Amino acid sequence: MTEAEIRALVADKLTATEALMHQEMHAEVPLAELVMAYAIGNGGKRFRPLLTLLAAGVCGYQGEDDVLAAAFIEFIHNATLLHDDVVDESSMRRGQDSANIAFGNAASVLVGDFLYTRAFQLMVRTGEFAILDTMADATNQIAAGEVMQLSNVHDPDVDEARYYRVIELKTAVLFAAACQVAGQIAQEDKVRIEALADYGRKLGMAFQIMDDLLDYTGEAQAIGKSLGDDLAEGKPTLPIIRAQAQLPESDRLRLREIIEQGEREAIEEVIGMIDRTDALSYSKQAAQQLSEQAIASLEPFADSAYKAALITLAEQATARAF
């Protein structure tokens, strides 16, 4: 399926989600509205809301609470981005100045808090305690992942186990929740709800590995952020971890020094080191394996256009077509 065909399946729902988000971005303080409009209204693929709506579709859901879920999932996602850009001192987001550059750190953090709390107000409207439980756990785990990542920065001894745990918490947990709440809204049984959560989790991890690869293979305008951000922030991602395991000692010691210092200007040097190993192909293969596992998680569901769409999203995750 093409991206257009996939989005056409839930086009009306996506439109309703967008309208609801803009309605719920109303705030008493004009600055809050301005920052939210800048952060949320400036683009983005709405990938996580798309997952929620497709997952509801695969369950045969006919109501309207999936739109509520899609909106609060996107609010939480954007809240994390506002906070992340402050913590990481990022300067670009979605191809333009990040909100912390445009409005300052204080406004970004506080508006991020506003979005978090507005998301929970939307959750309450579903009237489902199970959804509140899922999202409370998810937001707590996301925060834990951010703290864990912070403790890993500039640490060249981060191994794959620590890396995978971070990306599971800070990225994959919200993908999982986006799919899980759709099953809960549809009143699915425990097995099928867990299958949706597993699909989202595996997809999210594959997605994050590919995103980390782009720091060493992409172009700033194409990826919507500054090339070498991860390097400058001292984040040991999978390509770096794998390269360290294969480089000769002199290169390995130099790479450790770069990680410890966060030398963005050494990006070309690091890319050269990575290219002398199998780090890129190794990382992409890891993402592909997770993508395949995500597809396998959908086995409990009958064939449908919605299931085909979710399978396509997983297949395309490693190509970052969406």
Residue pairs with C-beta under 8 A, 6 or more apart in sequence:
1 305
1 308
1 309
1 312
3 321
3 322
5 309
6 50
6 54
6 309
6 312
6 313
7 14
7 50
9 54
9 57
9 305
9 306
9 309
10 50
10 53
10 54
10 57
13 53
13 66
13 67
13 70
14 46
14 49
14 50
14 53
14 70
16 64
16 67
17 46
17 49
17 53
17 67
17 70
17 71
17 74
18 46
20 67
20 68
20 71
21 40
21 71
21 74
21 75
22 41
24 71
24 75
24 118
24 121
24 122
25 33
25 36
25 37
25 40
25 118
26 33
27 33
27 36
27 114
31 103
31 107
31 111
32 110
32 111
32 114
34 103
35 82
35 99
35 103
35 107
35 108
35 111
36 78
36 111
36 114
36 115
38 99
38 102
38 103
39 78
39 81
39 82
39 93
39 99
39 111
40 74
40 75
40 78
42 94
42 96
43 94
43 95
44 78
44 94
45 322
46 74
47 322
48 70
48 73
48 74
48 77
48 174
48 175
48 178
49 70
49 71
49 73
49 74
49 178
50 70
50 313
50 322
51 175
51 178
51 179
51 182
51 200
51 203
51 310
51 313
52 66
52 69
52 70
52 73
52 178
52 179
52 181
52 182
53 66
53 67
53 70
53 182
54 306
54 309
54 310
54 313
55 178
55 179
55 182
55 183
55 196
55 199
55 200
55 306
55 310
56 66
56 69
56 182
56 185
56 186
57 304
57 305
57 306
57 309
58 196
58 298
58 301
58 304
58 306
58 307
58 310
59 182
59 183
59 186
59 188
59 192
59 196
59 301
60 186
61 182
61 185
61 186
63 185
65 125
65 126
65 128
65 185
66 182
66 185
68 122
68 123
68 125
68 126
69 126
69 131
69 178
69 181
69 182
69 185
71 119
71 122
72 118
72 119
72 120
72 122
72 123
72 135
73 119
73 174
73 177
73 178
73 181
75 115
75 116
75 118
75 119
75 122
76 115
76 116
76 119
76 135
76 138
76 139
76 142
76 174
77 174
78 112
78 115
79 112
79 113
79 115
79 116
79 119
80 112
80 142
80 146
80 170
80 174
81 93
81 112
82 99
82 100
82 108
82 109
82 111
82 112
82 115
83 108
83 109
83 112
83 146
84 90
84 146
85 93
85 98
85 99
85 100
85 108
86 100
86 105
86 108
86 109
87 146
87 150
88 229
88 233
89 100
89 233
90 98
90 100
90 225
90 226
90 229
91 97
91 98
91 101
91 226
92 98
92 220
92 224
92 225
92 226
93 99
93 224
93 225
94 224
95 221
95 224
98 108
99 107
99 108
99 111
100 108
116 139
119 135
120 132
120 135
123 131
123 132
123 135
124 132
126 185
128 184
128 185
130 184
131 181
131 184
131 185
134 177
134 180
134 181
134 184
135 177
135 181
138 173
138 174
138 176
138 177
141 169
141 173
142 169
142 170
142 173
142 174
144 169
145 165
145 166
145 167
145 168
145 169
145 170
145 171
145 173
146 170
148 162
148 165
148 166
148 169
148 170
149 166
149 170
149 235
152 158
152 162
152 163
152 166
152 235
152 236
153 233
153 234
153 235
153 262
154 234
154 259
154 260
154 261
154 262
155 234
155 236
155 259
156 236
156 244
156 255
156 256
156 259
156 260
158 236
158 241
159 241
160 238
160 241
163 236
163 237
163 238
163 241
164 205
167 204
167 205
167 208
167 209
167 212
168 201
168 204
168 205
170 208
171 204
171 205
171 207
171 208
172 200
172 201
172 202
172 203
172 204
172 205
172 207
172 208
173 201
173 204
174 204
175 200
175 201
175 203
175 204
175 207
176 197
176 198
176 200
176 201
176 204
177 197
177 200
178 200
179 196
179 197
179 199
179 200
180 193
180 194
180 196
180 197
180 200
182 196
183 192
183 193
183 196
183 197
184 193
188 196
191 300
192 300
192 301
195 297
195 298
195 299
195 300
195 301
196 297
198 293
198 294
198 297
199 294
199 295
199 297
199 298
199 310
199 314
200 294
201 294
202 290
202 291
202 293
202 294
202 297
202 314
203 290
203 291
203 294
203 313
203 314
203 317
205 287
205 290
206 287
206 288
206 290
206 291
206 294
206 314
206 317
206 318
207 287
207 317
207 320
209 238
209 283
209 284
209 286
209 287
209 290
210 284
210 287
210 317
210 318
210 320
211 320
212 230
212 237
212 238
212 239
212 283
213 238
213 239
213 280
213 283
213 284
213 287
214 223
214 320
215 223
215 227
215 228
215 229
215 230
215 231
215 237
215 239
216 239
216 267
216 270
216 271
216 274
216 280
217 280
218 227
219 227
220 226
220 227
226 232
227 267
228 264
228 267
229 264
230 237
231 258
231 259
231 262
231 263
231 264
231 266
231 267
231 270
232 262
232 263
232 264
233 262
234 259
234 260
234 261
234 262
236 259
238 279
238 282
238 283
238 286
239 274
239 279
239 280
239 282
239 283
240 255
240 259
240 270
240 274
240 279
242 277
242 278
242 279
242 282
242 283
243 255
243 273
243 274
243 277
243 279
244 252
244 255
244 256
246 277
246 278
246 279
247 255
247 273
247 276
247 277
251 273
251 276
254 269
254 273
255 270
255 273
257 263
258 266
258 269
258 270
274 280
284 318
287 317
287 318
288 318
291 314
291 315
291 317
291 318
292 314
294 314
294 317
295 311
295 314
295 315
298 307
298 310
298 311
301 307
313 322
316 322
